[in-house]
Amino acid sequence: MPQHVSSLPPALPPSPAPASAASVSVPSVPVSVSVPSVSVSVPASAPTSAELLDFVRRTAADQALVGSLPLDPEGRTWVRLDGPGGSEAWLIGWPPGTGTGWHDHAESLGAFATARGTLTENALAVRLPASGWKTLELADGLDRSRRLSEGTGRAFGRHHVHEVLNESTDTHAVSVHAYYPPLPLIRRFSRTGAVLRLEQVERPEDWQ
């Protein structure tokens, strides 16, 4: 029986829930997957989500850089960039019909902007538990969706859960992404209707 997720935290960036209020109810029964919580020490000079958003917008407007990205009609391509304040940044190409699948970013802030084409973001307005679950049943009203055309960007807070898609049938998209702290892990999920299932935990060595 899947657990139920029903709380609806604030929008960007989300505020941590009080100690007495839990986003979800996690039973004490054993589960097959356990993902440790990741605590990150953030220095005073760390970039904010607004600064990350400014960076990805400015970088997306650099047509020479955007045009230098090799594009592959069969799959996404990416190049690592130097982000502000030690952040992790990427220039990513999206062939028509490609996407990320559902995932989160642990305790990293983030932002992305579309440099070419149009991307669709589907997101969940809820913070998922860090560990102790394999399947969750989402409550009604948690889904958010937006389209980001060329020059448009958005920032997000810690524990953001989303998928990003190029839904075009004939146009390649390119985008710029930045995260701080650099991503310690990514949890990947599958989704069927309201049921979200934890499928995989990736760490930096898996994508760098």
HELIX and SHEET records of a PDB file:
HELIX    1   1 SER A   49  ALA A   60  1                                  12    
HELIX    2   2 GLN A   63  GLY A   67  1                                   5    
HELIX    3   3 PRO A   84  GLY A   86  5                                   3    
HELIX    4   4 PRO A  204  ASP A  206  5                                   3    
SHEET    1   A 8 GLN A   3  VAL A   5  0                                        
SHEET    2   A 8 THR A 135  LEU A 138  1                                        
SHEET    3   A 8 VAL A 195  GLU A 202 -1                                        
SHEET    4   A 8 ILE A 186  THR A 192 -1                                        
SHEET    5   A 8 TRP A 102  ASP A 104 -1                                        
SHEET    6   A 8 VAL A 161  LEU A 165 -1                                        
SHEET    7   A 8 THR A 118  LEU A 124 -1                                        
SHEET    8   A 8 ASP A 143  SER A 149 -1                                        
SHEET    1   B 5 THR A  77  ASP A  82  0                                        
SHEET    2   B 5 GLU A  88  TRP A  94 -1                                        
SHEET    3   B 5 ALA A 173  TYR A 180 -1                                        
SHEET    4   B 5 LEU A 109  ARG A 116 -1                                        
SHEET    5   B 5 GLY A 153  PHE A 156 -1                                        
END                                                                             
